[in-house]
Amino acid sequence: MKRKQQGLLNALEHFDALPDSAYIPGVAVDVLMGYSRWTRIRQVKNGALCAPEQLSPGVQGFNVGKIRKVLAQPGARAVSGKAAA
C-alpha cells in the first residue's frame, strides 16, 4: 500500500482517538465530511470550513480540533466512522 493511502487509512481509523492538535490530510476531510475535493475547496473559500495549515513546504493539513468543531455544528455533513473505515 502506498504511503499516502496508509496515512489516509490511519487518519480515518483513529480519528476519534487523535488529539485536537493533530493534523489530517485534505482527502481525509473529504471522506469524513462526504465532500469532493472541489466542495472542500469551496467550503474553505466561503468560510464554512477551516483552511488547511502549512506544515512544511508542500505539505498542508487540517487541524483535527477545528474539524471536530465543524462536525459538531447542526447540519454538518459527516460520514460515520464505521462507514468511512
FENGIUR-V353128 format. One record per residue. RES is the residue in one letter. D_CENTER is the distance of its C-alpha to the mean C-alpha in Angstrom with 2 decimals. Layout:
{{RES & D_CENTER} {RES & D_CENTER}}
//
This chain:
{{M & 20.51} {K & 19.03} {R & 17.28} {K & 14.04} {Q & 14.10} {Q & 14.85} {G & 11.98} {L & 9.55} {L & 11.83} {N & 12.02} {A & 8.39} {L & 8.64} {E & 12.22} {H & 12.08} {F & 9.09} {D & 11.99} {A & 13.99} {L & 11.84} {P & 13.37} {D & 12.03} {S & 12.89} {A & 10.65} {Y & 8.09} {I & 5.47} {P & 5.98} {G & 5.30} {V & 6.59} {A & 4.43} {V & 2.34} {D & 6.14} {V & 7.36} {L & 6.22} {M & 7.47} {G & 10.15} {Y & 9.95} {S & 11.71} {R & 11.00} {W & 13.71} {T & 12.69} {R & 9.43} {I & 12.02} {R & 14.43} {Q & 12.35} {V & 11.85} {K & 15.57} {N & 16.78} {G & 15.12} {A & 13.31} {L & 9.88} {C & 9.93} {A & 10.61} {P & 9.24} {E & 11.84} {Q & 14.34} {L & 14.58} {S & 17.55} {P & 19.29} {G & 17.22} {V & 14.02} {Q & 11.13} {G & 7.99} {F & 5.84} {N & 7.78} {V & 7.05} {G & 10.13} {K & 9.37} {I & 6.35} {R & 9.02} {K & 11.59} {V & 10.26} {L & 10.07} {A & 13.53} {Q & 15.08} {P & 17.61} {G & 16.86} {A & 13.05} {R & 12.20} {A & 10.47} {V & 11.33} {S & 13.08} {G & 12.26} {K & 15.60} {A & 15.17} {A & 11.89} {A & 13.60}}
//
